[in-house]
Amino acid sequence: MTTDTFPKLVKLDRLSQLLLLAVTVLIYSVLGMAIANSLFVSHVGAKHLPQAFILIGLCSMPAYAVFSQIVDRYSRPQLFRYVLLISVGVILGLRLLLLQESAYAYYILLIAIFFQWDFHNNVLYPSLLTDYFTTLEYKRYAPYIGIAQAVGTLLGGGLTALLSHYFRTRDLLLFMPVVFLIGVAQLIYLERSQRRVNVGEANHSTGIIESLRTFPELVRRYPLALFLASSSFLLVIIYTSSEFLWFSIYGSHFSEQALTGFLGGMRIVISLVQVAVIYGATRPLLKTLGVAQMNPVYPLTTLASFAGLLFHFGLPAAIGLHVNGDALYKGINLPVHQLNYNAIPREFVGRIRSLSDGLIYAVGLTLAGTLLWISETRLSLVQVAWLVTGLTVLLLLVRLPMGRFYASGLEAMIRSDSLDLDEFDLYPIQLTPQSTTAVKDLLTDGDRYSQIKGLELAARMGHPDRFLLEVESIVVSSHASHSPPDSQVYEHVIALFSHSSPELQATFSSKLQAPELRAFALEILLINHDIPAAKDIKKWLADPHEDMRILAKIAYLIANSSDSAQASADFVPHGAVEGIEEADAAFWPNPLTPKAARIITRVVAYSKEPRLAPLIPNVVLTQTSPDIVRTGLEALQPLTYRGDDATAYMAQSKLNHYDPTVKIAALNLLRINCCDQALPAIGDCLGDDDPRVRAQAARALAAYGRAGVDLAKASLNNTQVEVVNAAITAIGLVRSRYASNVLFDYLAPSYALLSDTCRWQAQIPTQAPSWQALSVAIVDYHSRLIQKVLYILSALGHARTVNAVNRLLATNAQVELENAIEVLASLNHRRFVVPLMPLLEALVSPSTTESVGEEISRVTPIWLKTKGYRLLLEALESNDRWIKSGALIALAMVPATLVNDPDPFVKQVASQIFETTLPAKTVMNRLLLLKSVSLFKNLSLDELMLIDENLDQTQVLAGATIFTEGDLAAHLYIIAEGQVQLVKEIDGAKRSLRQIGKGDYFGEVALFDDAPLWDGAIAQTDCTLLKLEKNQFLSLITQRPHMILEICRFLSQRLRQTDHYRLEKTTDMRPLLERQVDS
């Protein structure tokens, strides 16, 4: 028995109570609706239903207004209980009211019963479920709830049909208080026996006006709320109109008593259909399609039922419409609609429900009644059917985007992000002229970061002339300090004025006479293609300042070059300016200084002047400085274009450069120009030692589309994890169906092995020492597969979601983790997640059923013959080295079972040949030891092997000092064998802190700090210690950077536990301290 087919026992009690409550609610709801509808149609007439719907809506509005004030303030079981007790009195009063035989009495009865149906089934009971179920549980148990409601409908319909043979229809009302009191008893028992899983502090009272006022803000943050409200609004109009249509047809075919019996029979049929739909359609579809993609299903079935009615307007079509509007509504629409609320924060669920399924529902009901009332005199029933068909099409259009907002709503609930200036450009915020002051404040701030952000915001606002004074102060302050300006700040300054107006260019021309601003002004003028006079250029060529000489040479080159001129390294222009050759025979300095290179590359990049482009390959790229070469390649980015073979050839030649930043700049150029001949060279960079180069190579390959995918696909089988991850990134960035299929095909063997490992995990004797390695290997494989799939999802565009999920996977927050898993199951790449769902669900609700392995106390020959050998042979055929290794260890120990053979001679021979424990010096033994070390518990076996390769083993005799308090930290120690005492000198005496043994570690401060050790360590017994030196540890984390994140995650958890422990200790000591103070 698995948790997939049957809920776990610990949750069955809670689930069973809520299912029984659902049955009870539906029994009295069905009974009441059958009574009210039958009496109203028989005594008032179906033609007056529109007026009744108007009154129901108008009366519901104040009721929901009151409910919105208390729903998030009080306990929902208590609230539900009080509502049921009030309902007992209401029903008894209604029965007395019917004695008057007045049409008003039947109106009041229908209004009260209809409101009770909607309020109890769509607001009270679903709100109660959110208190007792987490997101994943709600989704998992939604079909069971639907089946329970169908059973309640069946019982209610059967009870109605049975009682209608013995009692008058109006007398059946007296049976409803009995069922109400059963519900009260169930709620009392539920509240006393079960703990709510989602309990927050009581919120302050929020009135309906306040709820409506805050609704737009909730919609902005959670757009799904608007779609849920719109859906509820349209659903009530469609349902009410449908009910009007089928009751109009029923009323013409049946008398009062016959109609009551027919409606009871219909309830039975509807409940059976509902159960069949939930179990045969909704339940499997929720698992395969998910909540997000199930939203359009009910509108489609409704369109089909109206098509049938319009094709043949009669009793059979009315029954079909009734089955859709009741059975399919409850079997498909209701579970999906309720599950959508999982993407709304729980603190807002009650408020949004009271608005969406309450007030807005009531408004829709009033509008529906008004429309039907008007239509009754102007439209035929067929025309009304056409009108409702159009509304159903509108409902379908509303439901289609709900899946996307459902997923994004869940993401928002599991993420906590804050807006900072670095993320400002991600948001479509239009800066107004009133923002000028704030931007100027940033520009005049002495902080470099603030200045850069101020320049970025100024560029977004346009009209850079408004900030000229502030920018000039930045340039002047740098000039006055005789220090080179910050390159990044100056880059943004130049970018701000790269598209200056003629008026602004004139202003800069006037600045050429100011010593502290002239280089800045001249660069801006050249970028805007404003060339100074020849006499000024000649003067600046002899200027003592390098920046003016370089800018003058660029100006001279532009002024004297034709479209066919080439700017070469030995280019010496002549002609326009007399004496130019005498002024500077070499023309371009060699080597270039970084300052000169930045000036050339800035002017080339921002001016986009094609006559200057040859300066990059012929002057800048010939330099030996990697910084200069990189800036030259970056300057070519705005000038290159798709199919630019010359630039591609030049960039490809730099892929073998020793500096990673040069490779990155070259790969970025190749990404832009997309020349096919460069593809193999880009593919080779996926195996570069630098992770930044691999990442840029992946982006470059992605720009080549399918060709890039095909090239990267070959690297998916590489033995190096880093190369495989780079290839996954490249393929994922393409964002095509073909790329997605390539990644899914890559995972297919892993999914197949997953199926086998889950089966093996349920069979192996996990308590047997010889099988421990295989058990650990399987768990490790599952963890690695989860991380691999998450990495692929991140590459496919779900990085923010994956980051949030990874963060929650390391916590014990069950509710948030279940939300995270539901987010994964709602992604548009959910096919990658579906095979992992049993593993992911096990993280939050591990099975309590005992596995076969747990039932086996020892490995017997019979078990080996029937299961063990076959399992091991299958494991040895897997393509995972750790599973193979675990199987080999188990297989090597299998003959050891012969030690227990009843024949003494066989037993003696077996004892001499076979060992019964895992050899102490095997690699797997050490890895299992490292896996038991809490500091490394989050690391995979591959990562533990890297650590194992860097460990040094040492023997320490009992009583020997391992290190002394105050020594410089040098190693992390792991105890392989023996006992160690940690000591500290307190008040001049050496005190024992704690004793630790095998699998424990100490001296971890050596990995993170150079401070002296704060305690000492003495061997209590003969010890075998494994030592990890700090430099070796730093080398490891450069190879696998996320290892340090896993270790820090563990240390942070330990710190939280320590804080909690200290808090408890402080609390325990407080009474003692108070007594001491009093005394």
Secondary structure, DSSP 4 states (H G I P E B T S, - for coil): --TTTS--HHHHHHHHHHHHHHHHHHHHHHHHHHHHHHHHHHHT-GGGHHHHHHHHHHHHHHHHHHHHHHTTTS-HHHHHHHHHHHHHHHHHHHHHHGGG--HHHHHHHHHHHHHHHHIIIIIIHHHHHHHH--HHHHHHHHHHHHHHHHHHHHHHHHHHHHHTTTS-GGGGGGGHHHHHHHHHHHHHHHHHH---SS--PPPPP--HHHHHHHHHHHHHH-THHHHHHHHHHHHHHHHHHHHHHHHHHHHTT--HHHHHHHHHHHHHHHHHHHHHHIIIIIHHHHHHTHHHHHTTHHHHHHHHHHHHHHHS-SHHHHHHHHHIIIIIIIIIIHHHHHHHGGGS-HHHHHHHHIIIIIIHHHHHHHHHHHHHHHHHHH--HHHHHHHHHHHHHHHHHHHTTHHHHHHHHHHHHH------GGGGGGS-PPPPGGGHHHHHHHHHSS-HHHHHHHHHHHHHH--GGGGHHHHHHHHHHHHHTTSPPPHHHHHHHHHHTTT--HHHHHHHHHGGG-TTTHHHHHHHHHHTT-PPPHHHHHHHHT-SSHHHHHHHHHHHHHHH--TT----TT----SSSTTHHHH-SS-S-SSPPHHHHHHHHHHHHHH--GGGTTHIIIIITTSS-HHHHHHHHHHTTTT--TT-HHHHHHHHHTTT-S-HHHHHHHHHHHHHH--GGGHHHHHHGGG-SSHHHHHHHHHHHHTTTHHHHHHHHGGGG-S-HHHHHHHHHHHHHT-SHHHHHHHHHHHHHHHHHHHHHHHHHTTS-TTSGGGHHHHHHHHHHHHHHHHHHHHHHIIIIIHHHHHHHHHHHTS--HHHHHHHHHHHHTSTTGGGTGGGHHHHHHHHS---SPPHHHH-SS--HHHIIIIIHHHHHHHHTSS-HHHHHHHHHHHHHGGGGGGG-SSHHHHHHHHHH--SS--TTSHHHHHHHHHHSGGGTTS-HHHHHHHHHT-EEEEE-TT-EEE-TTSBP-EEEEEEES-EEEEEEETTEEEEEEEE-TT-EE-THHHH--SBPSSEEEESS-EEEEEEEHHHHHHHHHHSTHHHHHHHHHHHHHHHHHHHHHHHHHHHHHHHHHHHHH-
